[in-house]
Amino acid sequence: MKQKLFSMLALLLMAATGAVAQTKTLAEATTSDHGKVVCAAGHLHDAKTAVPAGCTAVGILGKVTETGHGLILALKDATAQDWNTINEWPSVPTYASPPLKVLPDDDARGTTLTSYTTLGETAVSNWAVAQKSDYEAIFQNLGSTTNDKTYDDNVNAYITTNVGGTALPDDVNYWSATMYDDDEAWIFNNKNWTEFYKTNSLSVRPELGFGGEVAPAATGYSVTLADGTEAAGNWTITPASAAEGETVTITYNGSKRVKEGKATEASSFTKVTTFSELQTALSAGKDVKLMNDIVCTEEIEITSGALTIDGNGKELSTTSEIRAFKVESSATVAFKNLTLTGFVSEGGPAINNSGTIVLDGCTISNCHVNIDYSSDGGGAIENKSSGKLYAINTTFSGNYSGEIGGAINNYGGSLCMSGCTFTNNYTTKGKAYWGGGIGITVGRGVRLISRSVFWL
């Protein structure tokens, strides 16, 4: 009787305090969530009726990959288009494979769809047309039983009953973004997939791709198990990766008692205290960790291999007119928790990149391209046509150039940024489109800029 009374009191207390079940975020989605409703806050719900008041139901979770990327099926159609027009829209290869074709901000999207760049804290592609293989996966994940992997009544039940969207009608043809040959592309209806002439205007049921582009991983830290290593597969370390000194929990699914431990550095880092040590270690292809501030006396050129430079909160500066780094096309360099300041050069920015660089938690400040020379832009970074630049939670401050891009000149390379801050960067060129923060010289390589702040 006491236990029953306690249970009743607990229920009354939950009701009085307004306790509600926690919902998953889109970033936590797994394959078991296929068919759930995605709201604009980036949460997953069993049906449209479960979406909180004031939040919009965006679409249906149709596909999730092991890397956390996926596709959300729209609740309504976009404006009908011919395939040749679709093929001219920009591709987004980072959210799905093969790449999506992103609808432009015009009538192609129709009047019933909304443009998104985030759902909650998750970056998305904006509305897009998916490839044939992606549509097939979505329809199967939503319970389609057709042999040709297209939609049926099960799929429409999700769209209409669960979500209140518009069904995919019988005998209506929809484009995919996959070309069949020079004259035709793949289309689908409720019966089958077939090819159709690209000049015809057909319906479009778009998707949102989510997950964003994944930057190359920098060298991390590991935990060594002193006991129980004879059954290493039974051990779980949470979180899966951690910075040196952070607390990790080590658990064993057997009967052994376990204790809390500390993450220790996976000791491939060479600790450096002078410019000579830094230069020697990088030339030998070793990952480095700065133990104090270092003054550079000449440019460091990295020609190949994958390296990590852990700034450890320290600073690289110079009293000479030099660049800090030149990264060649065969090299990948991860800069972590590092400050670069005061690099001034007639030959280009602080980092001249033709390879792949990752900036994680870094600051680049007061770096200038000498205004008497205008062959290179970007006071902090010039990203060449073969370059890939990923910047995360990084600050660019007080950089300027006599050419395009006060802080960054993207010269046809691939550029992805998230959580970055630009302050007091400028170019001495007179036109605004030269870019005080970021200048785009050639190409369309800007993949993603999210949650970043630009200050004058």
C-alpha positions in Angstrom: 0.0 0.0 0.0 2.8 2.4 0.9 4.6 1.6 -2.4 1.3 2.2 -4.4 0.8 5.5 -2.5 4.4 6.6 -3.2 3.9 5.9 -7.0 0.7 8.0 -7.0 2.4 10.9 -5.3 5.3 10.7 -7.8 2.9 10.9 -10.7 1.1 13.9 -9.1 4.5 15.6 -8.5 5.5 15.1 -12.1 2.2 16.6 -13.3 2.5 19.5 -10.9 6.0 20.4 -12.0 5.2 20.0 -15.7 7.8 17.2 -16.2 8.0 16.1 -19.9 9.9 13.4 -21.7 13.2 14.4 -23.2 13.4 14.4 -27.0 16.4 13.4 -29.1 18.2 16.0 -31.1 18.9 15.6 -34.8 22.6 15.3 -33.9 21.7 12.2 -31.8 19.6 10.5 -34.5 20.2 6.8 -35.4 18.6 4.4 -37.9 16.0 3.6 -35.3 14.6 7.1 -35.7 13.7 6.8 -39.4 10.2 8.1 -39.9 10.2 10.6 -37.0 9.2 14.2 -37.4 12.0 16.8 -37.3 11.1 20.2 -36.0 12.8 23.5 -36.6 14.5 23.3 -33.2 16.4 20.2 -34.4 14.4 17.7 -32.2 12.8 14.4 -33.2 9.1 13.7 -32.5 6.9 10.6 -33.0 4.3 12.7 -34.8 3.4 16.3 -35.8 1.0 16.4 -32.8 4.1 16.0 -30.5 5.8 19.1 -31.9 5.6 21.8 -29.2 3.5 24.9 -29.9 5.4 27.6 -31.7 7.8 25.2 -33.4 7.4 24.2 -37.0 7.4 20.6 -38.2 10.1 20.6 -41.0 10.0 17.1 -42.4 10.5 13.4 -41.9 13.8 11.8 -41.0 14.4 9.6 -44.0 18.1 8.5 -43.8 20.9 8.5 -41.2 24.4 7.2 -41.8 27.0 5.9 -39.3 28.9 9.2 -39.5 25.8 11.2 -38.3 24.9 12.6 -41.8 21.5 12.2 -43.3 18.4 13.4 -45.2 15.1 14.9 -44.1 12.2 14.4 -46.6 10.1 17.6 -47.2 6.4 17.6 -46.3 5.4 19.3 -49.6 6.6 19.7 -53.1 8.7 22.5 -54.5 8.0 24.3 -57.8 8.1 22.0 -60.9 11.4 22.3 -62.9 13.1 20.9 -65.9 16.2 18.8 -65.1 18.6 21.0 -67.0 17.7 23.8 -64.6 18.3 21.5 -61.6 21.7 20.4 -63.0 22.8 24.1 -62.9 22.1 24.4 -59.2 25.2 24.0 -56.9 26.1 20.6 -55.5 26.6 19.8 -51.8 28.7 16.7 -51.6 29.2 16.8 -47.8 25.7 15.8 -46.7 25.1 12.8 -48.9 26.9 10.6 -51.4 26.3 11.2 -54.3 25.9 15.0 -53.8 22.7 16.9 -53.4 21.6 19.7 -55.8 20.6 22.7 -53.7 17.5 24.6 -54.7 18.1 28.3 -55.2 16.3 31.0 -53.2 13.7 31.6 -55.8 10.5 30.1 -57.2 12.2 26.7 -57.5 11.6 26.3 -53.8 8.0 27.1 -54.1 5.9 29.1 -51.7 5.4 26.4 -49.1 9.0 25.6 -48.2 11.3 27.6 -46.0 15.1 28.0 -46.4 17.1 26.5 -43.5 20.8 26.7 -42.7 20.5 25.1 -39.2 18.0 23.0 -37.3 18.8 23.7 -33.7 22.6 23.5 -33.5 22.9 21.2 -36.6 24.1 22.6 -39.9 21.9 21.6 -42.9 22.2 22.1 -46.7 19.0 24.1 -47.4 16.3 22.4 -49.5 17.8 20.2 -52.2 17.1 17.5 -54.8 18.7 14.2 -53.9 20.3 11.5 -56.0 18.4 8.3 -57.1 20.2 6.2 -54.5 19.2 8.6 -51.7 15.5 8.6 -52.7 15.5 4.8 -52.8 17.0 4.6 -49.3 14.5 7.1 -47.9 11.5 5.3 -49.3 12.7 1.9 -48.0 13.5 3.4 -44.6 9.9 4.7 -44.4 8.5 1.2 -45.1 8.0 1.1 -48.8 7.5 -2.5 -50.1 7.7 -1.7 -53.9 10.2 -3.8 -55.8 11.5 -0.7 -57.6 12.4 1.1 -54.4 10.0 3.9 -54.9 7.1 5.3 -52.7 3.9 3.5 -51.8 1.0 3.9 -49.3 3.3 3.2 -46.4 5.4 6.2 -47.2 2.3 8.4 -47.8 0.9 7.3 -44.4 4.0 8.7 -42.7 3.7 12.0 -44.7 0.0 12.5 -44.2 -1.2 10.8 -41.0 1.9 11.2 -38.8 3.0 14.6 -40.0 0.1 16.3 -41.8 2.1 16.8 -45.0 1.0 16.4 -48.6 1.1 12.9 -50.1 3.2 11.9 -53.1 0.3 11.4 -55.6 -0.2 8.3 -57.8 1.1 8.6 -61.4 3.0 11.9 -60.7 6.6 12.0 -61.9 9.4 13.4 -59.8 12.9 14.3 -60.7 16.0 12.9 -59.0 19.4 14.7 -59.4 20.9 11.6 -61.1 21.6 11.8 -64.9 20.7 8.8 -67.0 22.6 9.9 -70.2 23.2 13.1 -72.1 19.5 13.6 -72.9 17.7 11.9 -70.0 17.7 11.8 -66.2 16.2 9.4 -63.6 12.6 10.0 -62.5 10.3 8.2 -60.1 6.5 7.8 -59.4 4.6 5.3 -57.3 5.2 2.5 -59.7 8.8 2.5 -60.8 12.0 4.4 -61.7 12.6 5.3 -65.3 14.5 7.7 -67.5 12.9 10.9 -68.9 13.9 13.7 -71.2 15.6 16.5 -69.2 13.7 19.3 -71.0 10.4 18.3 -69.4 9.0 20.1 -66.4 8.3 17.6 -63.5 7.6 17.7 -59.8 10.3 18.0 -57.1 10.0 16.6 -53.6 13.1 18.1 -51.9 15.3 17.1 -48.9 17.4 18.8 -46.2 20.9 17.3 -45.9 22.3 17.5 -42.3 25.6 16.7 -40.6 28.0 19.2 -42.3 31.5 18.6 -43.6 33.8 16.6 -41.4 37.2 18.1 -41.0 40.2 15.8 -40.9 40.9 14.7 -37.3 43.9 16.0 -35.5 46.0 13.7 -33.4 44.3 13.1 -30.1 44.8 11.4 -26.8 44.3 7.9 -25.6 43.8 5.9 -22.4 45.9 2.9 -21.5 44.2 0.1 -19.5 46.4 -1.2 -16.8 44.1 -4.0 -15.7 41.7 -6.2 -17.7 43.5 -5.9 -21.0 43.1 -9.6 -21.5 39.4 -8.7 -22.3 39.9 -5.3 -23.9 36.8 -5.7 -26.0 34.7 -5.6 -22.8 36.0 -2.2 -21.7 34.2 1.1 -22.5 35.9 4.6 -22.2 33.6 7.6 -21.9 34.0 10.0 -23.7 35.7 8.3 -26.6 38.3 11.0 -26.9 39.6 13.6 -24.4 42.2 16.3 -24.0 45.1 15.6 -21.8 44.2 15.9 -18.1 40.4 15.6 -18.7 38.5 13.1 -16.6 37.3 9.9 -18.4 35.3 7.1 -17.0 36.5 3.5 -17.7 33.9 0.7 -17.2 34.0 -3.0 -17.6 31.0 -5.1 -18.4 32.2 -8.0 -16.2 32.6 -8.3 -12.4 35.8 -6.3 -12.0 35.7 -3.1 -9.9 36.8 0.0 -11.8 38.0 3.4 -10.9 37.9 6.8 -12.5 41.1 7.7 -14.4 42.8 10.5 -16.2 43.4 10.8 -20.0 47.1 10.8 -20.8 48.8 12.1 -23.9 49.3 9.5 -26.6 52.9 10.3 -26.6 53.6 11.0 -30.3 54.1 14.7 -29.6 57.5 16.3 -29.4 57.6 19.0 -26.9 59.4 22.1 -28.2 60.6 25.3 -26.4 62.7 27.1 -29.2 62.2 27.9 -32.8 65.1 25.6 -33.7 63.4 22.7 -32.0 60.1 23.5 -33.7 61.7 23.6 -37.1 63.7 20.4 -36.6 60.7 18.4 -35.3 58.4 19.5 -38.1 61.1 18.8 -40.8 61.3 15.3 -39.4 57.6 14.8 -39.7 56.8 14.8 -36.0 53.8 16.2 -34.2 54.7 19.0 -31.8 53.5 20.7 -28.6 54.6 24.2 -27.7 55.8 24.5 -24.1 56.2 28.3 -24.2 55.9 31.3 -26.6 58.3 31.1 -29.5 59.7 33.8 -31.8 60.1 32.6 -35.4 63.1 33.8 -37.4 62.2 32.3 -40.8 59.2 30.7 -42.7 58.5 27.0 -42.1 57.6 25.1 -45.2 55.6 21.8 -44.8 55.7 19.8 -48.0 54.0 16.5 -47.3 52.6 14.2 -44.6 50.0 14.8 -41.8 51.1 16.9 -38.8 49.6 18.4 -35.7 50.9 21.5 -34.1 49.4 21.8 -30.5 49.9 25.3 -29.4 49.0 24.4 -25.8 47.7 28.0 -25.4 51.1 29.5 -26.5 52.1 32.0 -29.2 54.2 32.1 -32.3 55.3 35.6 -33.3 58.2 37.2 -35.2 60.3 40.3 -35.3 61.2 39.7 -39.0 59.2 40.3 -42.2 58.3 36.7 -42.8 55.4 34.3 -43.3 54.8 31.8 -40.5 53.9 28.7 -42.6 53.7 27.6 -46.2 51.7 24.3 -46.6 52.1 22.5 -49.9 49.5 20.5 -51.7 50.6 17.1 -50.3 50.5 18.2 -46.7 47.8 18.2 -44.0 48.4 20.3 -40.9 46.2 20.6 -37.8 46.7 23.7 -35.7 45.3 23.5 -32.2 45.0 26.1 -29.5 47.7 28.2 -31.1 48.1 32.0 -31.5 49.9 33.4 -34.6 50.6 37.2 -34.3 52.6 39.9 -36.0 53.6 38.1 -39.2 54.2 40.7 -41.9 55.4 39.8 -45.4 55.8 41.1 -48.9 55.3 37.6 -50.2 51.9 36.7 -48.7 49.9 36.0 -45.6 50.8 34.3 -42.3 49.8 30.9 -43.7 50.0 30.3 -47.4 48.0 27.1 -47.9 47.9 24.8 -50.9 47.2 21.6 -48.9 44.8 20.9 -46.1 44.8 22.9 -42.8 42.6 22.6 -39.7 42.4 25.5 -37.2 40.8 24.5 -33.9 40.6 27.0 -31.2 43.3 29.3 -32.7 43.8 33.0 -32.9 45.5 34.8 -35.9 46.0 38.5 -35.2 47.8 41.6 -36.5 49.2 39.7 -39.6 49.7 41.8 -42.7 50.5 41.5 -46.4 52.8 44.4 -47.1 50.7 46.9 -49.1 53.5 47.7 -51.4 53.1 44.3 -53.0 49.8 43.0 -54.2 50.5 39.5 -55.6 48.8 37.8 -52.6 45.8 38.6 -50.5 44.6 37.6 -47.0 46.6 39.0 -44.1 46.1 35.8 -42.1 45.6 33.1 -44.7 45.6 32.7 -48.5 43.8 29.4 -49.5 45.0 28.4 -52.9 43.0 26.5 -55.5 44.1 23.1 -54.2 43.8 24.2 -50.6 41.2 23.0 -48.0 40.7 25.2 -45.0 38.6 24.1 -42.0 38.4 26.6 -39.1 36.5 25.8 -35.9 36.1 28.3 -33.0 39.0 30.4 -34.3 39.4 34.2 -34.0 40.8 36.5 -36.8 41.6 40.0 -35.4 43.4 43.1 -36.8 44.7 41.5 -40.0 44.9 43.4 -43.2 45.9 43.1 -46.8 46.6 45.3 -49.9 44.8 42.7 -51.9 41.5 40.7 -51.6 40.6 39.5 -48.1 41.7 41.4 -45.0 41.9 38.1 -43.0 41.4 35.4 -45.6 41.7 35.3 -49.4 40.0 32.1 -50.7 41.7 31.8 -54.1 39.5 28.9 -55.4 40.1 26.6 -52.5 37.5 24.8 -50.2 36.5 26.8 -47.2 34.5 25.5 -44.2 34.1 27.5 -41.0 32.1 27.1 -37.8 32.0 29.2 -34.6 34.6 31.7 -35.8 35.0 35.5 -35.0 36.3 38.2 -37.3 37.2 41.6 -35.7 38.8 44.7 -37.2 40.1 42.9 -40.3 40.3 45.1 -43.5 41.7 45.5 -47.0 43.1 48.8 -48.3 41.3 48.2 -51.6 38.5 50.7 -52.1 35.6 48.3 -53.0 33.5 46.6 -50.3 33.4 43.3 -52.3 37.1 42.8 -51.8 36.2 41.5 -48.4 37.5 42.9 -45.1 37.0 39.5 -43.3 37.0 37.0 -46.2 37.6 37.7 -49.9 36.6 35.2 -52.6 39.0 35.6 -55.5 37.9 32.8 -57.8 35.7 29.6 -57.7 32.8 28.6 -55.6 34.7 26.7 -52.9 32.9 28.1 -49.8 31.2 25.0 -48.4 29.9 26.1 -45.0 30.1 29.2 -42.8 28.0 28.6 -39.6 27.7 30.4 -36.3 30.4 32.8 -37.1 30.5 36.5 -36.1 31.9 39.4 -38.2 32.7 42.7 -36.4 33.9 46.0 -37.9 
